[in-house]
């Protein structure tokens, strides 16, 4: 009986001892949080931590000064008071910004890391304009400096006014041409040698970059025809302005005629 009483007494003492440690731990945590809050409050009041410079990284075509200008309203704001999500939202209207990250750089710099949408192809309109789109079919803004990008052209029946930067193009023919272009990328043929794509009477045509030759693929069996074209390209090459027809089974028709 006495042994049971002593055991119960010891257990109560252990519980009281554990409770003291728990309360001590909670007190230390509250003290640490109070110190951190006070330190943060002091930092927010010190002008040395006001944003004095915006740093841009990762941009390719977008001009650095243009990107900085969008965020100039945060100059002079305390670095640790700047709402990072608000900064990012300022760039939602820039079509070429795909993703971005904003970082605070001690003591007073705001760093914007940009991931740009890169042009993948041009859509050529009926009025002769070149509209850049990315690999996800997003229409990008066009400036003269951007048009230096050397990309394949897809001929369309659209007008320039039909495209709005930041919107997606929904067109089965354009999706189809993207798929064929991916087949070229997976083949032995250098896809950079393809200058233009167009569809005429349901047949796909491409224009080769160096010679201006026209290749007619028809409308089926593209993997096989690309292999056939790769063989001809590697072993015979093309003359200037040559027409190559791959629509016929087991043969390649090549003739020098006026092309499109």
Phi, psi and omega in degrees: 000315180296324180297320179294320179296317179296321180296316179296320180295319179296320180296321178295321178296320179296320180295319178296323178295318179296320180298322178297317180296320179297314179296322178296318180297317179297320179297318179297318180297316180296321178296316180298317179296322179295319179296316180297317179297318179295319179296317179296320179297319179295316179302319182294341181265352185265125183294339180297339181262009175287139182299123179245348184207141175247127183251133180250136177221149174091351182287148181244298179262327181293133183286140183300317182295323177298316181292323178294320184301325182297328185256012184296337181296343181269354174296131181092347176277144179301132185306322185270004174254352182288122177283110187298322179295325178294320178300312182297324181295338179295340185258007180296335183269003179264105187302329184279352175274112180273309177217158174207158178228140180243130181234145172271128179246115182300136004261343190209031179243145176248120183253125179251117180257114188259136166247112185275150164283127180258140178298138180249321176210166172254142169259123179266123183273171179296333179269010173089003179281151175253119182252115180284140172228154180265187186289346177259017177069021179275130178286130180253158177289151181242127172233159182304321182294328180288332184288001173283347178294127183269099187226157176296152181247134174251122178283134181229172175258015181275164170255161180303323183293346180283349185247134177238125179306136179096346179267164181259142177274127177242095183213122184298325181292321179292319176300317179299316180293323175301318181295319178294320179298323177295326176296321176297319182296330180273353183265185178281349183278136176286113183296342179288349177275359178267119184267317186214152172236142168205157179245129180224124182053042179069003178260137178275132176237146171232155175248126179282142191291310191285321185253347184075014181289150180253131179244125178258122183262345188078215184222022178205171175050048184294319178303316180295318183289328177292322176297318179297317179295321180299321179296313180296316182300316185285325188261335184237328184071181181238147170273169179297136174055040180269152176251127181240126183244120182253012186283346186264142183291134174061020175205157176239122180265123180234127178212150179265100181223167174296136181243176185305000000 
